[in-house]
Amino acid sequence: MGEYLEIKSVPEAPERVPREMCGEGNTLPLTSGCNVHCVFCSHRNNPPGVQIYRISPRPLEDIEVNLGALDPAKPIIIGESATRIIEGEPFTHPALVEILQMIRGRFPRTPVQITTNGSLLDQEKVKILQNLGNVVVYLSLNSASVRGRSVLMADSRGLQAIQSAALLRKHGIPFHGSVVALPHLVGWRDLAGTIKYLSACGAGTIRVFLPGFSSLAVPGIKFKPSHWKEIKVFITGLREKISTPLTCEPPLLEGLEPEIAGVIAASPADLAGIRAGDIIEAVNGCGVHTRVQAFRKITGTGPARLELRRKGHPFSVVVQKKPGQKSGLVLDYDLDPALIDDLARALRRNRAGGALALTSELAGPLLRLALGCFWKGKRELELVAVKSLFFAGNICVAGLLTVTDFTAAMVAFLEKKPRPEPPLVLLPGIAFDRRGRDLTGRSYLELEERFGFPCEVL
């Protein structure tokens, strides 16, 4: 499952950034500096011991070296946290303009994605982005009111941030909006107004992030468990009032049916007449069973003939596109059936008659559904959803699980007698780095040593 609630703690002293993190995920880290103080910041109020890195504005010579690690065939990502480096506000870097010009000089046709809170986006900077060309902005607006920006982000430039959305539209720079939903702090009207404002300014899509908090969060940030579902219901109602595709992250899905969440205006899918709520049943004659499967089949093909269902009535359309071109369809992330194949291959590789698969509380229900649909053969696969004890609070995603959490889940599993011991334990790869270490630096191999079972990270 995709990870949406990145909650980390900051080391007491700056650390040297591992070189392999520069360019991972085609990201270009610039600075950990930030000019706002968000109440939902993922770098505060969290347990000590998480191994992440804070960096000062990086010198041009270092960045020039890192450009060699980037893939020109993929978008270059600036300002979005994809590694253990704390990503700050990129426009606080004093040499950002020179960096962008350096990128464009080396990669004249590569798309550049910049995530920003918008408070430093003025007419001059927007024109610079316009001149660079092929730039997409991800605007973390969070509130379209000065008061809301002040409450949520302690932003002294709230009005400028709000106006940045209109500036981006004026200068023809494509952008996507995002909002961390905290209606218990700013009210439901503020949340609705922000989403409608982003839509009116021409945002391509709008993502609403369901907030997360750890056990160490201040009381005012915490909320009741039902709050996520209340936000989801509220957002579902708003979809009928705006034309922009609107999604929740995590999406809190209850099934795998490939339902379309939205369609980007003037895209190939929009021109084909597809609407939000349509169900994809087949792509070019091949049946599809999950959103991820449908999305990837459509993206990988040229013109795509889709068999759809709308309010129970079947129909078909042809989406005119080139292979690799975006269709304009927006679907929530659920599950790639290829994961089931990976699980089966792991059992064969280890010659295991069965396995125990550990997953997050959030992904568990969907993975159970997928196993019911796709799992074949006689090998037994038992699934256990692991509770986050290290971060606690309402954290329930695999990317924030630690060896401590997996250990507790294994102990609880083995205490339930009588049951056979698992011949193989499968772990979610998103919880570990390339060296097999979790966010606290502990290796998954500790589980093998303690319990005596072979473990594999997928």
C-alpha positions in Angstrom: 0.0 0.0 0.0 1.1 3.5 -0.6 2.3 5.4 2.5 0.8 8.7 3.3 1.5 9.5 7.0 5.2 10.1 7.2 6.0 10.9 10.8 9.6 11.1 11.8 11.8 12.6 14.5 14.7 14.9 14.0 18.2 14.0 15.1 19.7 16.3 17.8 22.7 17.2 15.5 23.0 17.5 11.7 24.3 14.3 10.1 26.2 13.7 6.9 23.7 12.6 4.2 24.5 9.2 2.7 25.4 9.7 -1.0 23.1 6.9 -2.1 20.1 8.9 -0.9 20.8 11.7 -3.3 18.9 10.7 -6.4 16.9 7.9 -4.8 13.5 7.9 -6.4 14.9 10.6 -8.8 14.7 13.1 -6.0 17.1 16.0 -5.7 17.3 17.1 -2.0 18.2 20.8 -1.6 17.6 21.8 2.0 15.8 20.9 5.3 15.1 24.6 6.0 11.5 25.7 6.2 9.8 29.0 6.7 6.6 27.8 8.4 5.8 25.8 11.5 3.0 23.3 10.7 1.1 21.7 13.5 1.0 18.5 11.5 4.7 18.5 10.7 6.0 15.0 10.3 9.3 16.0 12.0 8.0 16.9 15.4 6.4 15.3 18.5 7.7 11.8 17.7 9.7 9.1 19.5 13.5 9.5 19.6 15.7 7.1 17.7 14.5 7.5 14.1 17.5 7.7 11.8 16.9 10.6 9.4 19.0 13.5 8.2 18.7 17.3 8.4 20.7 19.2 5.8 21.6 22.9 5.4 21.1 24.5 1.9 23.4 22.4 -0.2 26.2 24.1 -2.3 25.8 24.2 -6.1 28.9 22.0 -6.6 27.3 19.2 -4.5 24.1 19.4 -6.4 25.8 19.4 -9.7 27.5 16.1 -8.8 24.1 14.6 -7.8 22.6 15.5 -11.1 24.6 12.6 -12.5 22.6 10.1 -10.4 19.2 11.3 -11.9 17.3 9.5 -14.6 16.5 12.0 -17.4 13.6 9.7 -18.5 11.8 10.3 -15.2 10.5 13.5 -13.5 13.1 15.2 -11.2 11.4 15.6 -7.8 12.2 18.6 -5.6 10.8 19.2 -2.1 8.9 15.9 -1.6 10.1 13.5 1.1 11.0 10.2 -0.6 14.1 9.3 1.5 15.2 9.7 5.1 16.4 13.2 4.3 14.1 15.9 5.8 12.8 17.9 2.8 12.1 21.5 3.7 10.7 24.4 1.6 12.8 24.5 -1.6 12.2 28.2 -2.2 14.2 29.0 1.0 17.3 27.8 -0.8 19.2 31.0 -1.7 20.4 29.5 -5.0 17.2 27.8 -6.1 17.0 29.8 -9.4 20.6 28.8 -10.3 19.8 25.2 -9.4 16.7 25.1 -11.6 18.7 26.6 -14.5 21.4 24.0 -13.9 18.8 21.2 -14.1 17.3 22.6 -17.3 20.7 23.0 -18.9 21.6 19.4 -18.3 18.1 18.0 -18.8 16.3 20.2 -21.4 13.3 18.0 -21.8 12.9 16.3 -18.4 9.8 17.3 -16.3 10.6 18.9 -12.9 8.2 18.5 -10.0 8.4 21.0 -7.2 6.5 20.7 -3.9 6.1 24.0 -2.1 3.9 25.6 0.6 3.4 28.6 -1.7 4.4 31.3 0.8 7.4 32.3 -1.2 5.9 32.0 -4.7 5.5 35.5 -6.1 5.1 36.8 -9.7 8.9 36.9 -10.3 9.4 33.2 -9.2 6.4 32.0 -11.1 7.7 33.7 -14.3 11.0 31.9 -13.8 9.2 28.6 -13.6 7.2 29.5 -16.7 10.5 30.3 -18.6 12.0 27.0 -17.5 9.1 25.1 -19.0 7.9 21.5 -18.3 7.6 22.3 -14.6 4.7 21.0 -12.4 4.0 22.5 -9.0 2.6 20.5 -6.1 1.0 23.2 -3.9 0.6 22.3 -0.2 -2.0 25.0 0.5 -3.8 23.3 3.4 -6.0 26.4 3.9 -7.3 29.1 1.6 -7.8 31.5 4.4 -5.2 33.7 6.2 -6.5 32.6 9.5 -6.4 28.9 8.5 -2.8 29.2 7.3 -1.9 30.9 10.6 -3.6 28.2 12.8 -2.2 25.2 10.8 1.2 26.5 9.6 2.0 29.6 11.6 2.4 31.2 8.2 3.1 35.0 8.2 2.7 35.0 4.4 -0.6 33.4 4.2 -2.1 35.8 1.7 0.8 35.3 -0.7 0.5 31.6 -0.5 -3.2 31.7 -1.3 -2.6 34.0 -4.2 0.1 31.7 -5.6 -2.6 29.3 -6.9 -4.1 32.1 -9.0 -0.6 33.1 -10.2 0.2 29.6 -11.3 -3.0 29.5 -13.3 -2.4 33.0 -14.8 1.0 31.9 -16.1 -0.1 28.5 -17.4 1.9 26.4 -15.0 0.2 23.1 -14.3 -0.2 22.4 -10.6 -1.8 20.0 -8.2 -3.2 21.0 -4.8 -3.0 19.2 -1.5 -4.7 19.7 1.9 -3.9 18.1 5.3 -7.5 17.8 6.6 -7.7 19.1 10.1 -11.4 20.3 10.4 -11.3 19.9 14.2 -8.8 22.8 14.2 -10.1 25.1 11.4 -13.6 23.9 10.8 -15.3 22.0 8.0 -16.1 25.2 6.1 -12.4 26.1 5.8 -11.7 22.6 4.5 -14.5 22.9 1.9 -13.5 26.4 0.9 -9.9 25.4 0.4 -10.8 22.5 -1.9 -13.2 24.7 -3.9 -10.6 27.5 -4.2 -8.0 25.1 -5.5 -10.5 23.7 -8.0 -11.5 27.2 -9.2 -7.8 28.1 -9.7 -7.4 25.1 -12.1 -5.6 22.5 -10.0 -5.2 19.3 -12.0 -6.0 17.2 -9.0 -6.5 17.8 -5.3 -5.3 15.3 -2.6 -6.7 15.4 0.9 -4.3 13.8 3.4 -5.9 12.2 6.4 -3.8 13.4 9.4 -1.7 11.2 11.5 -0.3 11.6 15.0 2.0 9.6 17.3 1.7 8.9 21.0 3.8 12.0 21.7 1.7 14.5 19.8 0.2 17.4 21.8 -3.4 16.9 22.9 -4.8 19.5 20.5 -3.7 17.5 17.5 -5.2 14.2 18.5 -8.7 13.3 17.4 -11.2 10.4 17.8 -10.8 7.3 15.7 -14.0 7.9 13.7 -12.6 11.2 12.4 -11.0 9.7 9.3 -14.3 8.2 8.2 -16.0 11.5 8.8 -13.5 13.3 6.6 -13.9 10.6 3.9 -17.7 11.0 3.8 -17.3 14.8 3.7 -14.8 14.6 0.8 -17.1 12.1 -1.1 -19.9 14.7 -0.9 -17.6 17.4 -2.2 -16.7 15.4 -5.3 -20.2 16.2 -6.7 -19.6 20.0 -6.3 -16.3 20.4 -8.1 -14.9 19.3 -11.4 -11.4 18.6 -10.2 -10.5 15.0 -9.3 -10.5 14.8 -5.5 -8.9 12.0 -3.6 -8.3 11.0 0.0 -4.9 9.6 1.1 -5.1 6.9 2.5 -8.3 6.2 0.6 -9.9 3.9 3.2 -11.0 1.5 0.5 -13.4 -1.4 1.2 -13.0 -3.3 -2.1 -10.7 -3.8 -5.1 -13.1 -2.9 -7.9 -11.4 -0.5 -10.3 -13.7 2.5 -9.6 -12.5 5.8 -11.2 -12.1 8.5 -8.6 -11.8 11.4 -11.1 -10.9 12.5 -14.6 -8.5 15.4 -15.4 -10.1 18.0 -17.6 -9.2 18.0 -21.3 -7.3 14.7 -20.9 -7.7 11.7 -23.3 -10.0 10.0 -20.7 -12.1 13.2 -20.4 -12.4 13.5 -24.2 -13.5 9.8 -24.3 -16.4 10.7 -22.0 -15.3 8.8 -18.9 -16.6 10.1 -15.6 -15.9 9.7 -11.9 -17.6 6.6 -10.5 -17.3 4.5 -13.7 -16.0 1.0 -13.1 -13.3 -0.4 -15.4 -14.0 -4.0 -16.2 -11.5 -4.7 -19.1 -8.6 -3.0 -20.9 -8.1 -4.0 -24.6 -10.1 -7.2 -23.9 -8.2 -8.2 -20.8 -10.1 -8.2 -17.5 -8.8 -6.1 -14.7 -9.5 -6.7 -11.0 -7.8 -3.9 -9.1 -7.3 -0.1 -9.5 -3.5 -0.4 -9.8 -3.8 -3.2 -12.3 -6.2 -1.2 -14.5 -4.1 2.0 -14.2 -0.9 0.3 -15.3 -2.5 -1.5 -18.2 -3.9 1.7 -19.5 -0.7 3.7 -19.0 1.4 1.0 -20.7 -0.6 0.8 -23.9 -1.4 3.1 -26.8 -5.1 3.6 -27.7 -7.0 1.8 -24.9 -10.4 0.2 -25.4 -12.1 0.2 -22.0 -15.1 -1.9 -21.0 -16.8 0.1 -18.4 -19.9 0.0 -16.2 -21.8 3.1 -15.1 -24.6 2.7 -12.6 -24.9 -0.9 -13.6 -25.0 -0.3 -17.4 -22.1 -1.6 -19.5 -20.5 0.5 -22.2 -17.2 0.8 -24.0 -14.9 3.7 -25.1 -11.5 4.1 -26.8 -9.1 6.4 -25.0 -6.8 7.9 -27.7 -3.3 8.0 -26.3 0.3 7.0 -26.9 2.1 4.3 -24.9 3.3 5.8 -21.7 1.1 8.9 -22.1 -1.1 9.8 -19.2 -4.7 9.0 -19.7 -6.1 11.6 -17.3 -7.7 8.9 -15.1 -7.3 9.3 -11.4 -7.7 6.1 -9.3 -7.0 5.5 -5.7 -4.1 3.2 -4.9 -5.2 -0.2 -3.8 -3.1 -3.3 -4.6 -1.1 -4.6 -7.5 -1.9 -8.3 -8.2 1.9 -8.7 -9.0 2.4 -8.6 -5.2 0.5 -11.9 -4.9 2.9 -13.4 -7.5 5.8 -12.1 -5.5 4.5 -13.8 -2.4 4.1 -17.1 -4.3 7.6 -16.9 -5.7 9.0 -16.3 -2.3 7.5 -19.5 -1.1 8.8 -21.4 -4.1 12.3 -19.8 -3.7 12.4 -20.9 0.0 10.8 -24.3 -0.8 8.3 -23.5 1.9 4.9 -25.2 2.2 3.5 -22.1 3.8 4.4 -18.6 5.2 3.4 -15.9 7.6 3.0 -12.5 5.9 3.2 -9.5 8.2 1.5 -6.4 6.9 0.2 -3.0 8.2 -3.2 -2.5 9.8 -4.2 -0.3 6.8 -3.1 -2.7 4.1 -4.3 -5.9 5.8 -8.0 -5.8 4.8 -7.2 -5.2 1.1 -4.5 -7.9 1.1 -7.0 -10.4 2.5 -9.4 -9.6 -0.3 -6.6 -10.0 -2.9 -5.5 -13.3 -1.5 -9.1 -14.5 -1.8 -9.2 -13.4 -5.4 -5.7 -14.3 -6.7 -4.0 -16.8 -4.4 -3.7 -20.2 -6.1 -2.1 -23.5 -5.1 -2.0 -25.5 -1.9 0.6 -23.5 -0.1 -0.9 -21.9 3.0 -0.3 -18.1 3.5 -1.3 -16.7 6.9 -1.7 -13.0 7.2 -1.1 -10.9 10.4 -1.7 -7.1 10.6 1.0 -5.5 12.7 0.1 -2.8 15.1 2.4 0.2 15.3 3.7 0.3 18.9 6.8 2.4 18.2 4.9 5.4 16.9 1.5 4.4 18.3 -1.2 7.1 18.1 -3.2 6.5 14.9 -0.2 5.3 12.8 -1.2 2.3 10.8 1.0 2.2 7.6 3.7 -0.3 6.7 6.3 2.4 6.0 6.4 3.4 9.7 6.6 -0.1 11.1 9.8 -1.1 12.9 11.5 -4.3 14.0 10.0 -3.6 17.5 6.6 -3.8 16.0 7.3 -6.9 14.0 8.8 -8.6 17.0 5.7 -7.9 19.1 3.5 -9.3 16.4 5.6 -12.4 16.1 5.5 -13.0 19.9 1.7 -12.6 19.9 1.3 -14.9 16.9 3.4 -17.7 18.5 1.6 -17.4 21.8 -1.6 -18.5 20.2 -1.4 -22.2 20.6 -1.9 -24.7 19.2 -0.6 -23.6 15.8 2.4 -24.8 13.7 5.4 -22.5 13.5 5.7 -20.7 10.2 8.5 -22.1 7.9 8.9 -18.6 6.4 8.1 -15.0 7.4 7.5 -12.3 4.7 7.9 -8.6 5.6 6.8 -5.5 3.7 9.8 -3.9 1.9 8.6 -0.4 2.4 9.5 -0.7 6.1 13.2 -1.2 5.3 15.9 0.6 3.3 18.3 -1.0 0.8 20.4 -2.5 3.6 17.3 -4.1 5.2 17.2 -1.6 8.1 14.1 0.0 9.6 13.6 3.7 10.5 15.5 3.1 13.8 18.5 1.4 12.0 17.6 -2.1 13.2 18.0 -5.0 10.6 15.2 -7.4 9.8 17.8 -10.1 10.3 17.3 -9.6 14.1 13.9 -11.3 13.6 15.6 -14.4 12.1 18.1 -14.5 15.0 15.4 -14.2 17.7 12.8 -16.5 16.3 14.8 -18.9 14.2 12.6 -18.6 11.1 13.9 -17.4 7.7 12.6 -13.9 6.8 12.3 -12.3 3.4 11.6 -8.7 2.6 9.3 -8.1 -0.4 
